[in-house]
Amino acid sequence: MKKKVITIVSLVIVFLIVCATLFNFNTKKSDLKKVKVAEVAHSIFYAPQYVALHNGYFEENGLDVELILANGADKVTAAVLSGDVDIGFSGSEATIYVYNQGEKDYLKTFAQLTQKDGSFIVSRKKIDNFTLNDLKGKYIIGGRIGGMPEMTLEYILAENGIDPRQDVTIDTSVAFASMQGAFIGGTGDFVSLFEPNATLVEKEGYGYVVASLGELGGIVPYTAYNARISYLEKNPDVIEKFIKAIQKGLDFVNSKSSKEIAEVILPEFPDTSMSDMITVIDRYKKADTWPKTTEFTESSFEHLQDIMVNANQLEKRVTYKNLIYQQ
């Protein structure tokens, strides 16, 4: 009888502990500020963001961040302007387009995550000692017109004496999410791909990674966070906390090994092996992809506009201070 009483009491205590734990978890979760973020793509390129998510940096700052894949800067912008999401995560060129279109409640950038182009040139054939001259006369799947990967490709070619409109054929008709499939299907001699796609294509024997556009294209606020002026004005505390979390993510990737980073973000990429993940992160580290701080300089912003002008996608330049949010 005594053993039975002890057993019952023990079960009650365990039940109460479980209930208390669940109650505290739900209470903490409900105390967090919900923030919806539309991301332009899902790539290892954005490792600092996923580190912030999986290491709990957003929660530490009182935020419950939900990532929504939008597949393209134009779609990210539409989601932010419509109010479907609070924050957009895309190339900074998107804020320039919106501003020049005369939008009153336009977008301002408040933090950068990457400072280099994240795509790689993948060749169908193996080329020893590749140079950009190997692209002459070739067919390249380049990405969407007005998107940073395609504009950066054009800029790099022009800077190296190759006319992107005469010396090569750049296919801009293939949607960003379909570029890998189109290349595997036989379209093009080269394709510009983000990771882990570039590594997967190489691993499966469909092509060879021959160059990094990031290393060739220079420093720009390549992928950054933006929000409408109205949201920024109403939620300065949320923006401050968000920036702190992202900064911790940047600090982590800039101070840890590729293996340590991979171990944290691997759940985001279940179809990518640990070894492939490390290879990709090594490539991004070699290209100096991730900045030391979320702030970016006026010169890098001007370089971004140089790239846009070269691609005939910008008629009117925008002043740095007009599109940069400063608390």
N, C-alpha and C positions, 0 to 999 in steps of 0.2 A: 504493500500500500504506500509506504514511504517513498519507494523508488518511482511509483507511478505519479505521485504528487510532484516529485522533483522533475520528472520528465515533462509534465504538463507546464510547470513553472518555466522550465528552460525554453520550451517551445513558445510560450507567451512572450518571453524576453526577446527571443530571436525575432518574432513577428513584430514586436514594437520597434526594435532596432531597424528592421527593414523598412517599416512604415515611416519612421523618422528620417531615414536616409532619403527615401523617395520624396518625402514632403520637402526636405531641405533642398533637394536637387531641383524640384519643380519651382520652389520659391525663388531660388537663385536664377533659374532660367527665366522666370516671369519678370524679374527685376532688370533684365538686360534690355537695352534699346535695340529693337529690330531694325536692321538696315539691309535693303536689297541692293545688290550690285550686279550689273550686267557686264559680263566679261566677253571680250571680243573673240577669244578662242580659248581652248583648254590645252595648255602646253607647259612642258617643263621649263620653258622660257620664263614662266611666271612663278618660279620656285619660291621667292620670298613671300608671295601672297599665300601660298599653300602652307608654308612654314608657320606663318602668323595664324593661320586657321587651325592647323593640327597641334601646334604648341600652346594653344589657348591664349595667344596675345590679344585677340579681340575681346575675349571674355574678361581677361584681366582689366581691360579698359571699359567694361560695362556694355559691350556690344555683342549682339547676336547677328552675325553676318550670314546672309544667304546669297550664294553665288548662282547666277542664272546665265547659262550659255546663250549668247546672242548670235554668234558666228558672223562677224563683220562689224566694222566701225560704224557703218551706216545704220545697221540694226540696233547697235548699242545707243547711238544718238537718238534714234526714234523712241526707244524705250525710256530714256531719260526725259526727253521733252514731253512725252505723253504722261509722265508721272507713274508709269508702270514700275519703275525702279527709282531708287534715291540717288544712286551713284553710278556713273559710267566708267568703264575701264577699257580704254582703247588708245589708238594713236592720237597724239595731240593735234594732228591735222584736222580731226573732226570738229574741234572747238573753233578752228579758224573758218571752216566752211559755214558753220552755224552763224557765227558773228557776221560774216560778210553777206549772209542772206537777209540780214536785218532783223533777226529774232530779238524781241525785247528782253525776254527772260532767257538770255543766252547762257552758254556754258563757260565755266572757268575751271582751269586745271588747279588742283591743290596739292598734288603729290605725284612724283614720278616713281616708277618701279624698275624700268629698264632704260639704259642709255645708249644702246646699240640695236641695230636691226637684228632680229632673232632668226632670220632664215638662212638657209645654206643652199648653194648651187649644187644640184645633183645631176650628174652626167649619165646618160644611158650606157656609154662605153667607158672603159677604163682609160684614163689619160694620165700618163706619167708627166710630172713637172707641169701641171696645168697653169696656163696664164689666161687672162681675159681675152686675148686674141684668139683663143680656141673657140670662142663663141661666135666669131664672125661667120656669116652665112648660115647660121644655125637657127633652129626653131626652138623657142623657149616659152614654156608655160610660166607666165610672170605674175598672174594675179589680177585683181580688180583694178580698173582705171581709177586713179585718185586714192588708192590705198597705199600705205607706206611701203610694203614690200616691193610693189611694182615701181613706185616712184624712186625708191632707193636704188633699185637695179638700173633704171635709166640714168640716174645721176652718176653712178659708178662707171657705167659704160662711157658716158660723155666725158667724164674726168680723165678717162684713159684713152681718149682719142677714137672711140668707137661710137658712131652715130646710131642711137637706139631705134631710129626710124628707117635707116637705109642699110646699115651693115648687118642687122639681125632681124628676125621676125619674132616679135613678142606677142604671144596670144593672151589677150586680156578678157576672153569670153568665158573662161572656166571659173566657176565659183570657187571661193577659197576652200571650202570643205571637200570639193571634188578634185582638187589638183593632183593629189596623190593617186587617186583611182584612174584619172585620165592618163597620167604618165605610165602607170603600170599597164594600162590598156593599149599602149603603143603610141600615144600622142607625144610629139616633141622629141628633140634631141637632149634638152635640158629642162629642168623644172626647179623652181625656187620653193623650198619646203621648210616649215618649222619643225622643231623636234616635239615629240619623238618620231614623227613621220619620216624625216630624212634618214635616221638610223634604221628604221624598220625596212624602208625601201632597200637600203644597202644590205642589210642582213639577209633579206629574202632574195637577193641576187638580181634585183631589177635595175640597180644603178649604183653609182659611186659618188660619195660626197667629195667635192673637189675644192670648194672655197666657202668662206663665211662672209656673207654680206655685211655682217656686223663689224668685222675687222676692216673691211674695205670702205665702209660708208661714213665713218666718223661718229662723233658724239652728238646725239639729239635726244630730246625728251620723247623717246620712241613710243613707250606705252606708259600711260599715266591715268590718274583718277580725276574725274571731273564731275561737276554737278551744276544745276541751275543756280542762278544768282539768288533766287528766292529761297531755295533750300539752304544755301550757304549762309544767308543772313539769318534764317530762323534756327539753324542748328550748328552754331559755331563750336559748341562743346562736343557734338558728335564728330565733327571734322577733326578737331584736335585729338580726340581719342583714337580715331581711325588712323591718323598720321603716326601717332605713337606706336600703334600695333605694327604698321607697315615698316617703320624704322627698325623695330626689333627684328622683323623678318629679314631686312637687309643686313643688319648687323650679324645675324646668324649665318647667312650664306657667304658673307665676306670673311668670316672667321673660322668656319668649319670646313672639314674635308668634303669631297664629293660624296663619299660613302655615308658620312653622317647626315648630309642633306638628303640623300636618297632614302635613307631609313625613315625619315620623317614624312616625306611626301609620296612615298610609294603607294599608299592607299588611294591616291588620286588617279593613279595610272595602273589599274590592275592587269592590263594586257602587256605591260612593259616589265621585262625582267630586271632584277637588281643590277646585273652587269651592264645591260643596255642603258639603264638609268644613269649609272656612274659615267659611262662613256659620254652621254649627252651633257651632263653637268660639267664634266671636264672641258668639253668644247665651249660651253658658255663661259666658264671661268677663263679660259684661254683668250676669249674675245673681249674680256673685261666688260661683260654684259650688264652686271648689276652695280649701280652707283653706290657710293658710300652714304649718301643722304637723299631724302625725298625731294629736296629742293634742287632746282636746275637753273642754270645761268641764262642770261639774256643771249649770250653768244650761241649757245646750243639751240635756243629757240629760233634765232636768225638762220642758223644752218638748216634747220627743219624747213624754213620758208624758202631757202635757196633750192632745196631739193624739190619742193612743190613748184617753184617757178620754172625750173629746168624741165619738169614734166608737163608744162603748160596747164597746170591745174590751179594756178593762183595769179590773178590779175592785180589784186590789191593786197599789199602786205599789211599785217596787223601789228600794232604796238604791243610789245611784251607785257607792259603793265596793265593793258586792257583785258588780257585773258588769264592772268595769273592771280589766284586768290591768295591774299596775305592777311593773316589774322591781326 
